[in-house]
Amino acid sequence: MERISIDDVDPEPYDDELHSDRRDLGDALGAAHVAVVRYALGPGERLSGAVHAHADQEELFVVLEGTATFETGDGEITVDEDEAIRFAPGEFQSGWNDANGRLVVLALGAPRGSDDVRVTRIPVLDDRTVACPECDHDHMRIADGSGLVCPDCGATTTVE
């Protein structure tokens, strides 16, 4: 058994411009099969920097405080306090705090180790569309920190 206090887990944002309070509870608990992250977001802060899908992971978001807005294939969806939303593997989404108050979200992903992440648009880069430069496939797989690879033809490109 492992037990932690969320306040004892140091915030580790991917990017300070996206979110300032992201705490990886899965790491702190030593979770092997599920990712668990707590986000506390101010107005305009995001859960992720891009509309993305995990081809190998389902994601659940539980709104503990405030209202989350998600961009999905079905348009924008709001998820209020004490509500949850699930995205199946391969479903594109991106969430953020579109309200004036604080947003606190618990994000869960299973299996824990997602290594096939696809992007279609990057909102923090002026809503730039991400498509294959060779075959025009409508989304790319993240290959490393700045590289993308087409899941259809294997062409590569970078994000600047």
Buried (B, 14 or more C-beta within 10 A) or exposed (E): EEEEEEEEBEBEBEEEEBBBBBBBBBBBBEBEEBBBBBBBBBEEBBBBBBBBBBBBBBBBBBBBBBBBBBBBEEEEEEBEEEEEBEBEBEBBBBBBBBBEEBBBBBBBBBBBEBEBBBBBBBBBEEEBEBBBEEEEBEBBBBBEEEEBBBBBEEBBBEBE
